[in-house]
Amino acid sequence: MPAPPVPPPFEHLGHRPFSFYPSIIGIAHNEWRYKQATWSEVLVVNSQSNQELWVPRRYLGELASIEEPVMIWGLTKELEYKGSALIPHVRRVLQMPRAVGEVPRPPAQSPAAAAPAQVVNISLESGTESRIGRLIGAVLVLSITATALLIGVYSRVTSGKAVVYKGVMQSSLGLNAKDDYHSIVRKLGQPLGDQWRDEAGEVQYRRLKYDDKNIILMGRERGSAVYIGALDNDWKVIDSVELIGGVKTYSMLASLSRF
């Protein structure tokens, strides 16, 4: 019998590229095209490596309602490409190494099997000893505080400048998914560098270099690239946005290779 027709929404994809969210672990380039489907699996092709991959339908979620800067196809689980197959990714919990000379603890016994604890006579300290202990603790606290103040004053006198503590950037840069190159320049000024990623595929990436951050734009065409987030100089994500379809760009930025 001929195969039944592919049900929507897959038939509406055509040859348009899309990205999985979250991206598949083990595959660097996250740009795909739909090829065909059965009632249990969907065959997709990687735009860069031409690698074909069968994705079980139970792992496929909904398509984002927008296509700019790129169409997003959600996954119901985080997947990993391993051994020429897709499997759910399991985040393993690493056991802390045992300290040198540490003796393994015996298994806990039930209350019925546990032997009665021995009664130990505990003598209460006198009022004089208690006051002496509190006095020693207060002296230690005052000593530590005085030492910290002296270090701060000495640093200021020798350098001529006050010690300034800089926090890690945690707030938004004031940009959103509608900002393009011109609006970013109006808000942040002219960048120190401007570079496109020279890579095959219809999804284009642009990096605007500033002193302490890299602004990333993405689009199907260079003229339609818009802001998707920012990376610091160590290529760590410091800002991301949410697209109209509810898809956040953090995972895209985290898997983006440096260029």
BAVEXTI-570238 format. One line per 5 residues: their letters; for each residue x negated, y negated, z of N, C-alpha, C. Coordinates in nm, 2 decimals, decimal comma. Atoms other than C-alpha are relative to their C-alpha. Example, Ala and Ser with C-alpha at 12.3 -4.5 7.8 and 13.67 -1.06 7.14 Angstrom:
2
as = -0,09/0,12/0,00/-1,23/0,45/0,78/-0,09/-0,12/0,00 ~ 0,09/0,11/0,00/-1,37/0,11/0,71/0,08/-0,11/0,08 .
//
This chain:
259
mpapp = -0,08/0,12/0,00/0,00/0,00/0,00/-0,09/-0,12/0,00 ~ 0,08/0,12/0,00/-0,13/-0,35/-0,07/0,01/-0,06/0,14 ~ 0,01/0,06/-0,13/-0,24/-0,54/0,24/0,10/-0,12/0,01 ~ -0,10/0,11/-0,02/0,02/-0,78/0,39/-0,06/-0,13/-0,01 ~ 0,06/0,14/0,01/-0,03/-1,15/0,33/-0,05/-0,05/0,14 .
vpppf = 0,06/0,06/-0,12/-0,24/-1,34/0,59/0,10/-0,10/0,06 ~ -0,10/0,10/-0,06/-0,01/-1,52/0,84/-0,07/-0,13/0,03 ~ 0,06/0,13/-0,04/-0,06/-1,89/0,92/-0,05/0,01/0,14 ~ 0,05/0,11/0,08/-0,26/-2,08/1,02/-0,12/0,02/-0,09 ~ 0,13/-0,03/0,07/-0,55/-1,90/0,86/0,01/-0,03/-0,15 .
ehlgh = -0,01/0,02/0,15/-0,41/-1,94/0,50/-0,01/-0,15/-0,03 ~ 0,01/0,14/0,03/-0,42/-2,32/0,54/-0,15/-0,05/0,01 ~ 0,14/0,04/-0,01/-0,80/-2,32/0,60/-0,06/-0,02/-0,13 ~ 0,07/0,01/0,13/-0,90/-2,26/0,24/-0,15/0,01/0,02 ~ 0,15/0,00/-0,01/-1,27/-2,34/0,20/-0,05/-0,11/0,09 .
rpfsf = 0,05/0,11/-0,09/-1,28/-2,62/0,46/-0,09/0,06/0,11 ~ 0,08/-0,05/-0,11/-1,56/-2,58/0,71/0,06/-0,03/0,14 ~ -0,05/0,02/-0,13/-1,49/-2,55/1,08/-0,11/0,05/0,10 ~ 0,09/-0,05/-0,10/-1,67/-2,49/1,41/0,08/0,07/0,11 ~ -0,06/-0,07/-0,11/-1,59/-2,25/1,69/-0,03/-0,07/0,13 .
ypsii = 0,02/0,06/-0,13/-1,55/-2,38/2,04/0,06/0,09/0,11 ~ 0,15/0,03/-0,01/-1,72/-2,27/2,25/-0,08/0,07/-0,11 ~ 0,09/-0,06/0,10/-2,00/-2,19/2,01/-0,04/0,14/0,04 ~ 0,04/-0,14/-0,03/-2,10/-1,83/1,97/-0,15/0,01/0,04 ~ 0,14/-0,01/-0,05/-2,41/-1,75/2,17/-0,08/0,10/-0,08 .
giahn = 0,08/-0,09/0,09/-2,69/-1,60/1,96/0,00/-0,05/-0,14 ~ -0,01/0,05/0,14/-2,60/-1,79/1,64/-0,02/-0,15/0,01 ~ 0,04/0,14/-0,01/-2,77/-2,13/1,61/0,09/-0,10/-0,07 ~ -0,08/0,09/0,08/-2,57/-2,29/1,33/0,15/0,03/0,02 ~ -0,14/-0,02/-0,03/-2,20/-2,34/1,43/0,08/-0,07/-0,11 .
ewryk = -0,09/0,05/0,11/-2,04/-2,41/1,09/0,04/0,12/-0,08 ~ -0,05/-0,12/0,06/-1,82/-2,15/0,93/0,11/-0,03/-0,11 ~ -0,11/0,01/0,10/-1,57/-2,09/0,64/0,08/0,13/0,01 ~ -0,09/-0,12/0,00/-1,27/-1,86/0,64/-0,02/0,08/-0,14 ~ 0,01/-0,08/0,12/-1,30/-1,57/0,39/0,13/0,09/-0,02 .
qatws = -0,11/-0,09/0,01/-1,03/-1,31/0,46/0,04/0,04/0,14 ~ -0,05/-0,04/-0,13/-0,83/-1,15/0,74/0,08/0,13/-0,02 ~ -0,09/-0,11/-0,01/-0,66/-0,83/0,84/0,09/-0,03/0,12 ~ -0,09/0,02/-0,11/-0,40/-0,78/1,11/-0,07/0,01/0,14 ~ 0,07/-0,01/-0,12/-0,67/-0,72/1,37/-0,12/-0,09/0,01 .
evlvv = 0,12/0,07/0,00/-0,97/-0,92/1,26/0,00/-0,11/-0,11 ~ 0,01/0,10/0,09/-1,07/-1,23/1,07/-0,15/-0,01/-0,04 ~ 0,14/0,01/0,05/-1,38/-1,25/0,84/-0,04/-0,15/-0,03 ~ 0,05/0,14/0,02/-1,58/-1,58/0,85/-0,14/0,01/-0,05 ~ 0,13/0,00/0,06/-1,90/-1,68/0,67/-0,07/-0,13/0,05 .
nsqsn = 0,08/0,11/-0,05/-2,17/-1,90/0,82/-0,05/-0,09/-0,12 ~ 0,03/0,09/0,11/-2,23/-2,21/0,60/-0,14/-0,01/-0,03 ~ 0,14/0,02/0,02/-2,60/-2,22/0,65/-0,07/0,13/-0,04 ~ 0,07/-0,13/0,02/-2,71/-1,85/0,66/0,08/0,10/-0,09 ~ -0,09/-0,09/0,08/-2,42/-1,70/0,46/0,03/0,14/0,08 .
qelwv = -0,02/-0,12/-0,08/-2,39/-1,44/0,75/0,15/0,02/0,01 ~ -0,14/-0,03/-0,01/-2,05/-1,27/0,75/0,02/0,06/0,14 ~ -0,02/-0,05/-0,14/-1,89/-1,20/1,09/0,15/0,03/0,01 ~ -0,14/-0,04/-0,03/-1,57/-1,02/1,18/0,03/-0,04/0,14 ~ -0,04/0,05/-0,13/-1,39/-1,19/1,47/0,13/0,06/0,04 .
prryl = -0,13/-0,06/-0,04/-1,12/-0,99/1,66/0,10/-0,11/0,02 ~ -0,10/0,10/-0,02/-0,79/-1,18/1,66/0,03/-0,04/0,14 ~ -0,04/0,03/-0,14/-0,75/-1,15/2,03/-0,09/-0,10/0,07 ~ 0,09/0,11/-0,05/-1,05/-1,39/2,08/0,03/-0,13/-0,07 ~ -0,02/0,12/0,08/-0,91/-1,65/1,84/0,12/-0,08/0,06 .
gelas = -0,11/0,09/-0,06/-0,71/-1,95/1,98/0,06/-0,09/-0,11 ~ -0,07/0,09/0,09/-0,56/-2,25/1,81/-0,10/-0,09/-0,07 ~ 0,07/0,10/0,07/-0,69/-2,49/1,55/0,03/-0,14/0,05 ~ -0,02/0,14/-0,04/-0,75/-2,85/1,64/0,09/-0,07/-0,10 ~ -0,10/0,07/0,09/-0,48/-3,09/1,50/-0,07/-0,10/-0,09 .
ieepv = 0,07/0,10/0,08/-0,75/-3,31/1,34/-0,11/0,07/-0,08 ~ 0,10/-0,06/0,08/-1,01/-3,25/1,08/-0,13/-0,09/0,00 ~ 0,12/0,08/0,00/-1,25/-3,54/1,14/-0,05/-0,02/0,15 ~ 0,10/-0,01/0,10/-1,53/-3,54/1,22/-0,02/0,15/-0,05 ~ 0,01/-0,13/0,05/-1,50/-3,16/1,19/0,12/0,08/0,06 .
miwgl = -0,11/-0,08/-0,05/-1,22/-2,90/1,23/-0,05/0,10/0,10 ~ 0,04/-0,09/-0,11/-1,24/-2,70/1,55/0,10/0,11/0,02 ~ -0,08/-0,12/-0,02/-1,12/-2,34/1,60/-0,04/0,05/0,14 ~ 0,03/-0,04/-0,14/-1,09/-2,26/1,97/-0,01/0,15/0,02 ~ 0,01/-0,14/-0,04/-1,19/-1,92/2,12/0,05/0,02/0,14 .
tkele = -0,06/-0,03/-0,13/-1,01/-1,76/2,41/-0,10/0,04/0,10 ~ 0,11/-0,04/-0,08/-1,34/-1,63/2,55/-0,13/-0,05/-0,05 ~ 0,14/0,03/0,04/-1,71/-1,72/2,54/-0,06/0,12/-0,06 ~ 0,04/-0,12/0,07/-1,85/-1,48/2,28/-0,16/0,00/-0,02 ~ 0,15/-0,01/0,03/-2,21/-1,35/2,22/-0,02/0,10/-0,11 .
ykgsa = 0,03/-0,09/0,11/-2,35/-1,20/1,90/-0,12/0,08/0,04 ~ 0,11/-0,09/-0,05/-2,55/-0,90/2,01/0,02/0,14/-0,07 ~ -0,01/-0,13/0,06/-2,63/-0,58/1,82/0,10/0,00/-0,12 ~ -0,08/0,02/0,12/-2,45/-0,70/1,50/0,15/0,01/0,03 ~ -0,14/0,00/-0,04/-2,12/-0,73/1,69/0,02/-0,11/0,10 .
liphv = -0,04/0,10/-0,10/-1,93/-0,98/1,90/0,05/0,06/0,12 ~ -0,04/-0,05/-0,13/-1,89/-0,91/2,27/0,03/-0,12/0,09 ~ -0,02/0,11/-0,09/-1,76/-1,13/2,55/-0,13/-0,02/0,08 ~ 0,13/0,03/-0,07/-2,05/-1,31/2,72/0,03/0,01/0,15 ~ -0,01/-0,02/-0,14/-2,10/-1,21/3,08/-0,12/-0,08/0,06 .
rrvlq = 0,10/0,07/-0,07/-2,29/-1,46/3,30/-0,04/0,08/0,12 ~ 0,05/-0,09/-0,11/-2,50/-1,24/3,53/-0,05/-0,09/0,12 ~ 0,05/0,07/-0,12/-2,57/-1,34/3,89/-0,13/0,07/0,04 ~ 0,13/-0,05/-0,03/-2,94/-1,30/3,97/-0,01/0,01/0,15 ~ 0,02/-0,03/-0,14/-3,03/-1,15/4,31/-0,12/-0,07/0,04 .
mprav = 0,12/0,07/-0,05/-3,27/-1,36/4,52/-0,10/0,10/0,04 ~ 0,10/-0,10/-0,04/-3,60/-1,18/4,57/-0,01/0,00/0,15 ~ 0,01/-0,02/-0,14/-3,66/-1,04/4,91/-0,13/-0,05/0,05 ~ 0,12/0,06/-0,06/-3,91/-1,21/5,14/-0,10/0,11/0,03 ~ 0,10/-0,10/-0,03/-4,24/-1,04/5,20/0,01/0,04/0,15 .
gevpr = 0,00/-0,05/-0,14/-4,22/-0,81/5,51/0,14/0,00/0,05 ~ -0,14/0,00/-0,05/-3,84/-0,85/5,53/0,05/0,15/0,01 ~ -0,06/-0,14/-0,02/-3,67/-0,53/5,67/0,14/0,00/-0,04 ~ -0,14/-0,01/0,05/-3,34/-0,43/5,50/0,09/0,01/0,13 ~ -0,10/-0,01/-0,11/-3,04/-0,49/5,73/0,07/0,13/-0,01 .
ppaqs = -0,08/-0,12/0,00/-2,86/-0,18/5,84/0,14/-0,03/-0,04 ~ -0,15/0,02/0,03/-2,50/-0,13/5,71/0,08/-0,03/0,12 ~ -0,08/0,04/-0,11/-2,24/-0,29/5,92/0,09/0,12/0,05 ~ -0,08/-0,11/-0,06/-2,06/-0,05/6,16/0,14/-0,05/0,03 ~ -0,14/0,04/-0,04/-1,69/-0,05/6,23/0,00/-0,02/0,14 .
paaaa = -0,01/0,03/-0,15/-1,58/-0,18/6,57/0,01/0,12/0,08 ~ -0,01/-0,12/-0,08/-1,49/0,17/6,68/-0,13/0,07/0,02 ~ 0,12/-0,07/-0,01/-1,83/0,31/6,60/-0,11/-0,08/0,06 ~ 0,10/0,08/-0,06/-2,03/0,02/6,73/-0,01/0,02/0,15 ~ 0,02/-0,02/-0,14/-2,19/0,07/7,07/0,03/-0,13/0,08 .
paqvv = -0,03/0,12/-0,08/-2,09/-0,17/7,35/-0,13/-0,08/0,02 ~ 0,12/0,08/-0,02/-2,33/-0,46/7,38/-0,04/-0,01/0,14 ~ 0,05/0,01/-0,13/-2,55/-0,49/7,67/0,03/-0,14/0,06 ~ -0,03/0,12/-0,06/-2,47/-0,76/7,92/-0,13/-0,06/0,05 ~ 0,12/0,07/-0,03/-2,75/-1,01/7,95/0,03/-0,12/0,09 .
nisle = -0,02/0,12/-0,09/-2,77/-1,26/8,24/-0,06/-0,12/-0,06 ~ 0,05/0,12/0,06/-2,80/-1,61/8,10/0,00/-0,11/0,11 ~ 0,00/0,11/-0,11/-2,91/-1,88/8,34/0,01/-0,13/-0,07 ~ -0,02/0,13/0,05/-2,79/-2,23/8,28/-0,11/-0,09/0,03 ~ 0,11/0,09/-0,03/-3,05/-2,50/8,25/0,05/-0,11/0,09 .
sgtes = -0,04/0,10/-0,10/-3,05/-2,76/8,51/0,03/-0,13/-0,07 ~ -0,03/0,13/0,06/-2,93/-3,12/8,45/-0,12/-0,07/-0,04 ~ 0,12/0,07/0,03/-3,28/-3,25/8,46/-0,06/0,05/-0,13 ~ 0,05/-0,06/0,13/-3,40/-3,01/8,18/0,08/-0,05/-0,12 ~ -0,08/0,05/0,11/-3,10/-3,11/7,97/-0,03/-0,14/-0,04 .
rigrl = 0,02/0,14/0,03/-3,17/-3,48/8,00/-0,14/-0,01/-0,07 ~ 0,13/0,01/0,07/-3,54/-3,42/7,91/0,01/0,04/-0,14 ~ -0,02/-0,04/0,14/-3,44/-3,23/7,60/0,06/-0,10/-0,09 ~ -0,06/0,10/0,08/-3,21/-3,50/7,48/-0,10/-0,12/-0,02 ~ 0,09/0,11/0,01/-3,48/-3,76/7,55/-0,11/0,03/-0,11 .
igavl = 0,10/-0,04/0,10/-3,74/-3,57/7,34/0,06/-0,01/-0,14 ~ -0,06/0,01/0,13/-3,49/-3,55/7,05/0,02/-0,14/-0,05 ~ -0,01/0,14/0,04/-3,42/-3,92/7,06/-0,13/-0,06/-0,04 ~ 0,13/0,06/0,03/-3,79/-4,00/7,06/-0,04/0,05/-0,14 ~ 0,03/-0,05/0,13/-3,84/-3,78/6,75/0,07/-0,07/-0,11 .
vlsit = -0,08/0,07/0,10/-3,56/-3,95/6,56/-0,05/-0,14/-0,02 ~ 0,06/0,13/0,01/-3,70/-4,29/6,65/-0,13/-0,01/-0,07 ~ 0,14/0,00/0,06/-4,05/-4,19/6,54/0,02/0,02/-0,15 ~ -0,01/-0,02/0,14/-3,93/-4,06/6,20/0,06/-0,13/-0,07 ~ -0,06/0,12/0,06/-3,72/-4,38/6,14/-0,11/-0,11/-0,01 .
atall = 0,10/0,11/0,01/-4,01/-4,61/6,23/-0,11/0,03/-0,11 ~ 0,10/-0,04/0,11/-4,25/-4,41/6,00/0,05/-0,04/-0,14 ~ -0,06/0,03/0,13/-4,01/-4,45/5,71/0,00/-0,15/-0,03 ~ 0,00/0,14/0,02/-3,98/-4,82/5,77/-0,14/-0,06/-0,03 ~ 0,13/0,04/0,02/-4,35/-4,87/5,79/-0,05/0,03/-0,14 .
igvys = 0,03/-0,03/0,14/-4,40/-4,69/5,46/0,06/-0,09/-0,10 ~ -0,07/0,09/0,09/-4,14/-4,90/5,29/-0,06/-0,14/0,00 ~ 0,06/0,13/-0,01/-4,30/-5,23/5,42/-0,13/0,00/-0,06 ~ 0,14/-0,01/0,06/-4,65/-5,12/5,33/0,01/0,01/-0,15 ~ -0,01/-0,01/0,14/-4,54/-5,03/4,98/0,04/-0,13/-0,06 .
rvtsg = -0,05/0,13/0,05/-4,37/-5,36/4,93/-0,12/-0,11/0,01 ~ 0,11/0,10/-0,02/-4,67/-5,56/5,07/-0,11/0,02/-0,11 ~ 0,11/-0,03/0,09/-4,93/-5,38/4,86/0,03/-0,01/-0,15 ~ -0,03/0,00/0,14/-4,74/-5,37/4,53/0,07/-0,14/-0,03 ~ -0,07/0,12/0,03/-4,55/-5,70/4,57/0,14/0,01/-0,05 .
kavvy = -0,14/-0,02/0,06/-4,23/-5,54/4,46/0,07/0,09/0,10 ~ -0,08/-0,08/-0,08/-3,95/-5,38/4,65/0,02/0,14/-0,07 ~ -0,02/-0,13/0,06/-3,89/-5,01/4,61/0,14/0,01/-0,05 ~ -0,13/-0,01/0,07/-3,60/-4,95/4,37/0,03/0,15/-0,03 ~ -0,04/-0,14/0,02/-3,41/-4,62/4,35/0,10/-0,01/-0,12 .
kgvmq = -0,08/-0,01/0,12/-3,26/-4,54/4,01/0,08/0,13/0,00 ~ -0,08/-0,12/0,00/-2,97/-4,30/3,99/0,01/0,05/-0,14 ~ -0,02/-0,06/0,13/-2,90/-4,06/3,71/0,13/-0,05/-0,06 ~ -0,12/0,05/0,07/-2,66/-4,18/3,45/0,11/0,10/0,00 ~ -0,11/-0,09/-0,01/-2,32/-4,03/3,52/0,13/-0,06/-0,06 .
sslgl = -0,12/0,07/0,05/-2,08/-4,29/3,38/0,00/0,00/-0,16 ~ -0,02/0,01/0,15/-1,95/-4,33/3,02/-0,08/-0,12/-0,05 ~ 0,08/0,11/0,06/-2,15/-4,54/2,78/0,10/-0,10/-0,06 ~ -0,09/0,09/0,05/-1,83/-4,72/2,68/0,03/0,03/-0,15 ~ -0,02/-0,04/0,14/-1,81/-4,53/2,34/0,10/0,11/0,00 .
nakdd = -0,10/-0,11/0,02/-1,54/-4,30/2,21/-0,01/0,06/-0,14 ~ 0,00/-0,07/0,13/-1,46/-4,07/1,92/0,04/-0,08/-0,12 ~ -0,04/0,08/0,11/-1,34/-4,36/1,71/-0,12/-0,10/-0,04 ~ 0,12/0,09/0,03/-1,68/-4,55/1,72/-0,08/0,05/-0,11 ~ 0,09/-0,03/0,11/-1,88/-4,55/1,40/-0,13/-0,08/0,02 .
yhsiv = 0,13/0,07/-0,01/-2,23/-4,69/1,33/0,02/-0,15/0,03 ~ -0,01/0,15/-0,02/-2,12/-5,05/1,31/0,05/-0,04/0,13 ~ -0,06/0,03/-0,13/-1,91/-5,05/1,63/-0,10/0,03/0,11 ~ 0,11/-0,03/-0,10/-2,20/-4,88/1,82/-0,10/-0,10/0,00 ~ 0,10/0,11/0,01/-2,45/-5,14/1,70/0,06/-0,13/0,07 .
rklgq = -0,06/0,11/-0,06/-2,21/-5,41/1,81/0,00/0,01/0,16 ~ 0,00/-0,02/-0,14/-2,19/-5,26/2,16/-0,13/0,02/0,06 ~ 0,13/-0,03/-0,06/-2,54/-5,14/2,22/-0,12/-0,07/-0,07 ~ 0,11/0,06/0,07/-2,75/-5,34/1,97/-0,07/0,08/-0,10 ~ 0,07/-0,07/0,11/-2,98/-5,24/1,69/-0,09/0,12/0,06 .
plgdq = 0,08/-0,11/-0,05/-3,14/-4,89/1,75/-0,14/-0,01/-0,04 ~ 0,14/0,00/0,03/-3,51/-4,83/1,76/-0,03/0,10/-0,11 ~ 0,02/-0,10/0,11/-3,47/-4,54/1,51/0,14/0,05/-0,05 ~ -0,13/-0,05/0,07/-3,20/-4,41/1,27/-0,04/0,12/-0,09 ~ 0,04/-0,11/0,07/-3,23/-4,06/1,14/0,12/0,10/-0,02 .
wrdea = -0,10/-0,10/0,03/-3,00/-3,81/0,96/-0,07/0,14/0,01 ~ 0,05/-0,14/0,00/-3,05/-3,43/1,01/0,00/0,05/-0,15 ~ 0,01/-0,05/0,13/-3,17/-3,30/0,67/0,03/0,15/0,00 ~ -0,03/-0,14/-0,01/-2,98/-2,98/0,66/0,12/0,03/-0,09 ~ -0,11/-0,04/0,09/-2,75/-2,79/0,42/0,13/0,01/0,08 .
gevqy = -0,13/-0,01/-0,06/-2,38/-2,79/0,49/0,07/-0,13/0,00 ~ -0,08/0,11/0,01/-2,10/-3,03/0,49/0,01/-0,09/0,13 ~ 0,00/0,08/-0,12/-2,12/-3,14/0,85/-0,14/-0,07/0,02 ~ 0,12/0,09/0,00/-2,37/-3,43/0,88/-0,01/-0,05/0,15 ~ 0,03/0,05/-0,13/-2,54/-3,54/1,20/-0,10/-0,12/-0,01 .
rrlky = 0,08/0,12/0,00/-2,69/-3,88/1,27/-0,05/-0,03/0,14 ~ 0,05/0,03/-0,13/-2,92/-3,98/1,56/-0,05/-0,15/0,00 ~ 0,04/0,14/-0,02/-2,95/-4,35/1,67/-0,09/0,00/0,13 ~ 0,09/0,00/-0,11/-3,26/-4,38/1,90/0,00/-0,13/0,08 ~ 0,02/0,12/-0,09/-3,25/-4,62/2,20/-0,11/0,04/0,10 .
ddkni = 0,11/-0,02/-0,10/-3,49/-4,66/2,49/0,01/0,13/0,07 ~ -0,01/-0,11/-0,08/-3,36/-4,39/2,71/0,11/0,10/-0,04 ~ -0,11/-0,08/0,05/-3,09/-4,22/2,50/0,00/0,02/-0,15 ~ -0,02/-0,03/0,15/-3,01/-4,07/2,16/0,15/0,01/-0,02 ~ -0,14/0,01/0,04/-2,66/-4,16/2,02/0,02/0,10/-0,12 .
ilmgr = -0,03/-0,10/0,10/-2,52/-3,87/1,81/0,13/-0,03/-0,07 ~ -0,12/0,02/0,08/-2,27/-3,92/1,53/0,01/0,13/-0,09 ~ -0,02/-0,12/0,08/-2,11/-3,64/1,32/0,12/-0,02/-0,09 ~ -0,11/0,01/0,09/-1,89/-3,62/1,02/-0,02/0,09/-0,12 ~ 0,01/-0,08/0,12/-1,81/-3,42/0,71/-0,08/-0,07/-0,11 .
ergsa = 0,08/0,08/0,10/-1,96/-3,71/0,50/-0,07/-0,11/0,08 ~ 0,08/0,10/-0,07/-2,22/-3,96/0,60/0,07/-0,13/0,03 ~ -0,08/0,13/-0,01/-1,98/-4,25/0,55/0,11/0,01/0,10 ~ -0,11/-0,02/-0,10/-1,73/-4,10/0,80/-0,05/0,05/0,13 ~ 0,05/-0,05/-0,12/-1,96/-4,00/1,08/0,04/-0,09/0,12 .
vyiga = -0,04/0,07/-0,12/-1,84/-4,10/1,43/-0,07/0,05/0,12 ~ 0,07/-0,04/-0,12/-1,96/-4,08/1,78/0,05/0,12/0,07 ~ -0,05/-0,12/-0,07/-1,95/-3,74/1,96/-0,07/0,01/0,13 ~ 0,07/0,00/-0,14/-2,19/-3,81/2,26/-0,14/-0,05/-0,01 ~ 0,14/0,05/-0,02/-2,54/-3,89/2,38/-0,08/0,10/0,07 .
ldndw = 0,10/-0,09/-0,07/-2,85/-3,70/2,48/-0,12/-0,09/0,05 ~ 0,11/0,08/-0,05/-3,14/-3,83/2,69/-0,13/0,04/-0,08 ~ 0,13/-0,03/0,07/-3,51/-3,81/2,58/-0,05/0,14/0,02 ~ 0,03/-0,15/-0,02/-3,53/-3,45/2,72/0,10/0,08/-0,07 ~ -0,10/-0,07/0,08/-3,24/-3,36/2,49/0,11/0,07/0,09 .
kvids = -0,11/-0,05/-0,09/-2,99/-3,31/2,78/0,12/-0,09/-0,02 ~ -0,12/0,08/0,03/-2,63/-3,42/2,74/0,03/-0,09/0,12 ~ -0,04/0,10/-0,10/-2,55/-3,74/2,93/0,13/-0,06/-0,03 ~ -0,14/0,05/0,03/-2,22/-3,83/2,76/0,06/0,08/-0,11 ~ -0,07/-0,07/0,10/-1,96/-3,65/2,56/0,14/-0,06/-0,01 .
velig = -0,13/0,05/0,02/-1,61/-3,73/2,43/0,10/0,11/-0,02 ~ -0,10/-0,09/0,02/-1,28/-3,56/2,39/0,07/-0,04/-0,13 ~ -0,07/0,03/0,12/-1,13/-3,53/2,04/0,15/0,00/0,01 ~ -0,14/0,01/-0,01/-0,77/-3,59/1,96/0,07/0,13/0,02 ~ -0,06/-0,13/-0,03/-0,70/-3,22/1,96/-0,02/0,06/0,13 .
gvkty = 0,03/-0,05/-0,14/-0,82/-3,19/2,32/-0,13/0,07/0,01 ~ 0,12/-0,07/0,00/-1,15/-3,04/2,22/-0,11/-0,09/0,05 ~ 0,11/0,08/-0,04/-1,45/-3,17/2,41/-0,13/0,04/-0,07 ~ 0,12/-0,01/0,08/-1,79/-3,22/2,24/-0,12/0,05/0,08 ~ 0,12/-0,04/-0,08/-2,02/-3,11/2,53/-0,07/0,12/-0,06 .
smlas = 0,06/-0,13/0,05/-2,07/-2,76/2,39/-0,07/-0,02/-0,13 ~ 0,07/0,02/0,13/-2,16/-2,89/2,04/-0,13/-0,07/0,03 ~ 0,13/0,07/-0,03/-2,42/-3,13/2,19/-0,10/0,09/0,07 ~ 0,10/-0,09/-0,07/-2,57/-2,87/2,42/-0,06/0,10/-0,09 ~ 0,06/-0,10/0,10/-2,62/-2,63/2,12/-0,07/-0,07/-0,12 .
lsrf = 0,06/0,07/0,12/-2,75/-2,90/1,88/-0,15/0,00/0,01 ~ 0,15/0,00/0,00/-3,11/-2,85/1,79/-0,06/-0,14/-0,02 ~ 0,07/0,13/0,00/-3,35/-3,14/1,82/-0,04/-0,04/-0,14 ~ 0,04/0,05/0,14/-3,41/-3,35/1,50/-0,04/-0,14/0,01 .
//
